[in-house]
Amino acid sequence: MRRVIPFVIALALAACSKPSASQTPAAGATAATTGAPGQPATPPMPAKPVPAQLPDVVARVNGEPITKTDFEQAIKTAEQRAGTPVPPDQRDRIYRDILDQMIGYKLLAQESKARKVAVPDAEIEARVISLKQQFPTEDAFTQALAQQHVTVDQIKSDARQEMAISKLVEQEVAQKAAVKPEDVQTFYQQNPKNFQESERVRASHILITAPKAADAATKAQARAKAEAILKDVKAGKDFAALAKQNSQDPGSAANGGDLGFFQQGQMVGPFNDVAFSLKPGAVSDVVETDFGYHIIKVVEKQPGRTVPLEEATPKIQQFLESQNRDKHTGDFVKGLRARGKVELFI
C-alpha cells in the first residue's frame, strides 16, 4: 500500500538468519546455496559504514534521486516483512544491500521506459481488483488508502511500472534461466544429503494442559482428566471425536488432534520418544510434558528414505531456475549500472 519502491524486499534481512533444514530443494525451498557443495561459504566483505545522519538525497541514478524518505521507508518495510529490526552489527551491510536494490529498481524502471515496454490497461485493472479483494469491503479499502496517503491512480502508476519491469526482466532472462535435465541430475548427484528423509511419524494427540509451574493439586486434576479420557479411548470411543471435545491444544483439537507428519526431534522429548516407540494404530498411556498431559495415537509411520530423482526433479528444477533468474537478473542490472551514472552520497 506504500508508494515506496516495491522491488525492495526483505531478502537482505532474511540472509541474516541461517536457513533451516527444510530450506533445501528436497523440501521445496528456493534459498540460494552459499558456495559449492561441500565447501564452506565465503564470509561477506565488510560494508562501507553508513552515516547515522543521512542526507536528503542518498543517491542519484542517471539524474533521478533516491531520497532519504524513500530509503528510510524501504528499510522500515524490509524490517516489517522480515519480522525483525535490522541487527546493529549488520546495519551497514543491510542498508547498502537495500540501497543497491533501490538503485537496481530505478535502473530497470528507466530501461523499461526507454524500451517502451507496454502494460495493457486490463492488467492494471486486474491488479487493482486483486488488491481490493484483500479487504473485507470497499470502504475498508478506501480507508486504507487514506491512512497511507495513497490514491488509486498512484497505485495504478506503481503497478504499471512494476509490471513493466517484470516484463522487461522476463524478456531478458527467461531463456537464460532455463534448466536442462542434465543440470537437475548433476545437482541431485552432488547434493545427496539434501535428499535424505529420516523416519517420520504421523500422530494425533489429546492434550490436557498443566503449566510447568502449576501446583501439585492443579497437575493432579489435569492428569486425572487425562486418565479418564484415556479410559474412554480404550473403551473404543472415537479418538478424533474425543480430541475435538476435550483437547486443549488449539492447533490440533479442531482437526481431531491430528498433528500431521513429524521427524525425530521436532516434538518435545517425552512426546517424541513415545510417538516413535509406538506402532501404527497404538495409543499411549498418559504422557507428561512441560505443556501438560497427552494421550498419543500413532496413525502412520514412514521409514527413512532417499527421495528418488523423479520425485525430486520438479523442486530441483524450480530451485535452479530461481538461482539462474537471480544471477542473470543481477548481471542485467550490473550492465545497466555500468552504462549509466550512479552517484552515491552515503
N, C-alpha and C positions, 0 to 999 in steps of 0.2 A: 504494500500500500504506500510505501515511501518512494519519492522520486529520486532516490539515491541510486547510483549505477547498479542495476540488477545483476550484472555479471559478478560483482563482488560477493563471494560466498565464504563460508567458514572453513575452507579447506586448510588454511594456514593454522587455525586453532586446532582443528581435528588432528593435524600432524603432530601436535604436542603429546598426544596420548598414544601409548603403544597399542597396535592392533591386537584384538583378541584372537583366540584360536579359530573362531568362526569366520574371520575375515580372510578366507582363502578361496581360490576358485572352487574347491570342493564343496564349500559351504555357500557358494553363490555370491560372494562379495566381489567388489571391483577395486579394492585397495591396491595401490601400486606396490610392487616389491621394492626393497631398499638395497639392491645390489644383486650380483649374480648368485645363483643357487649355491649355498654352502659358503658364501663369502660374507664377511661382516660388512655392515653398512658403513659408508663413509660419513664421518661427522660433518655437519654443515660448517661452512666458514663463518667466523664471527661477522655480524652485520654492522654496518656503519651506524654509530649512535644517532638516534632521533632526538632532537632537542625537546625539552619539556614544554617550551613555549613555541607553538607553531606559527609560521607566518600566515597571512591571509590567503596567499596562494602557495600551495606546496609543490606544484609542478605545472608545466605547460607542455602540451602535446600539439606540435605544429601550430602554435599560437593560441590554442584553446586551453583555458585554465582548469586546473583541478583545485578547487577551493578548500580551505581549512574546514569549512562547514560540511562539505560533502565527504571529505576524508574522515572527519570525526564521526559522521553518521554511518559511514561504511564500517568503521571499527565497531561501533555500537551494534550494528546489525549482525556483524560476524560473531560478536560475543553472545547475542541473543540466540542465534542459530546453533552455536556450539554449546550453549548452556553453561558457559563459564567465562569469567573475565580473563583478559589477557594476562598470563603469568608475568610478573615484573621482570624475572630473569630472561624472558624471551620477548620482551616488548619490542626491542629494536628489530629483530628478525621478522616478527609477525607484522609489525607496522609496515615494514618495507615490502613484505610479500603482498599485503593488501594494496599498497600504493602501486606496485608492479601490475597487479590485476586491474586496477583502475586505469592505468596507462594503456594496458593491452586492450581494454574495452574501448577506450577512446580511439585508439588506432583502428580497431575493427569497425567502429561506427563510422569513422571518416572514410575508410576504404569502401564500405558498403554504399555510402552516399556517393562516392566518386564513381563507382561502377553502376550506380542507379539500380541497385537491387530492389525489385518491386515486391511489395507485400499486398495482396488483394484486400480490399476493404472487408470482404466477408470473413477473412481470417482474423482481422482485428475485432470485428463484432463478436465472433465466436469466443475470442479470448476474454472480452468483457463479460459476456454471458457466463462463461465458466467462473469468472471471479465473483460475479453476483451470486452464483449458486452456493458459494461458500458461506453466505449469510442467510439467516432464517427468513428475513423479509427484505423488501425493497427499502423500507425505512432504515433498517439496521445497516444496510449497505451505504445509504446516503449519510447517515450519522458517522460511519467510519471514515468516509471521505472528508467530512467536515473536520473531524478530530485530527486528521493528518494534513489538513490544509491542501488537499489534492482535489482536482476536478476530473470528471470523466474524460474530458478532452486531453488532459495531461496523461492519464492512464493510457489512452489510445496512442498518444505520441510515443510514450515509453515502450509500449508493446510493439509498435511498428518498428522502432529502432532495434529492439531486442530480437525480433523475428527476422529482420533484415540481416542482422549479424549471424543468426543461426543458419540462414540460407547461404550466406557467403562462406561460412566455415564448412558447411556441408559440401558445397561446390569444390572447395579446396582440398578437403581431406578424405572424403568418402571412399574414393578408390584406393588411396594410400593406406587407409585403415583396415582394408580387407585382410582377413586371416586365412592362410592356406591350411589345408588338412595336415600337412606335414609340420606346420608350426604348432598345432594343437598336440600332435603326437610327441613332438620334441619336449614341449612343456610338461606333458604328463610323465614322460620318462625321466626328466631331470628334476622333478619335484615329487618324489614318491611319498614323502611324509604328508604332503597336503591331501593325499587321497586314502589315508588310513582312518577308518572309523572304529572306535573302541566299542565294546559291548554296550548296548542300550536297553533300557527297561521302560516300558510304559506302565504307569501305575495310577491308581486313584486313591484318594485318602479322605478320611473324615477327621477333622481337627476340632478338638475342644480346647480353646485357648486357656493358658495359665501362664502369666508372665514369669520370667525367671526370678524376679524379686518378690513374687507373691508369697503370702504367709502360708504356713502348713495347712491351715484349715481350707483356704481357697484352693490349694493344689489338690487336697484330698477330695473336695467336692467335684472338681473338674475330672479327676481320674474316675471317680465313681460314675459320673455321667458317661464317660467313655466306655467303661466296663459294661454299663447297661446297654449301650448301643451295640457293643461287640456281641452280646448275647443275642440281640435281635438278628445280627448278621449270621451268626452260627445257627440260628433257628431257621434260616432260609429266607429271611426278608431281603428285598432287593437293595443291593448296596448303593446304587445310584440314587434311589429314592430316599434312602436314609441320609445320604450325604446332602441332598437338597434340603431336607428337613432340619438337619442338625449341625452340619459342618459350619464352623465359624471362620473358615478360610474364604475371604471374599473373592479371591481369584479363581477358585475352582468349584465352589459349592453349587453355583447355578448350572454347572456342567456335570453334575453328579459326582464331583470330586476328581474328575479326570485331570491329570497333570501333564498328559502327553508323554513323549519320549524324553529321557534324560540319560546322560552318561555318568560314569563314575566321578564323584567329587562335586557334582552340581548341586546336590542336596546336602543338608546338614548331616554331620557324621552318623548319629544313630539311625536316622531315617534312611540314609544312603546304604548303610550296612545291611539293614533288614530287607530293604527293597531288592537288593542284588542277591540276597540269600534265598529268597522265596522262589518257588516255581510258578509258572503262569497259572492263574486261577486260584492261587493260595491267598489266604488272608492272615495277616499278622495278629499277634496279641497287641495289647496297648503298648505303644512306643512313646517314650518321653523324650522331648527335645526342649530347647530353650523357648520354643513357641507354645508348648503345651503338650497335649496327648493326642496321638494319632492312631488311627486304625488304617492299615495299608493293605490294598488289594493289588496284586500284580496282574496286569491284563495280558502282557506280551513281553517276550524277550527277543532281542536280536543280537546274535553273536558279532564279535568284531569282524571286520572285513576290509578288503581293499576295494574301493569304488572302481568298477570297471571303466575302461576308456569310453565305451559307448555311452554310459550314463553321465560321465563327467564332461563329455565333449561340449554340450551347449553352454555350460558355465565357464569352461576354459575359453571358449570362443568369445563369449561376452567380455571376459576379463581381458583377453589380449586385444580385442577391438578397442576397448576403453583405453588401454595403455597406448595403443597406436594413435588413437584420436588425440589424446593428450599431447603426445610427442609431436605429431605433425601440426596440431594447432599451435603449440608453442613455437615450433620452427617458423610457421607462417607469421606469427606476431613478431618474432625476432627480426624477420626480414622486413616487415613494415617499420619496425623501430629503427633498423639500420638505415633505411632510406629516408626516414623522417627526421624531425628535430624535436628531441625530448629534453626539456630543461628541468632539472631538479633544484628545489630551493630548501631542501632539508637534508 
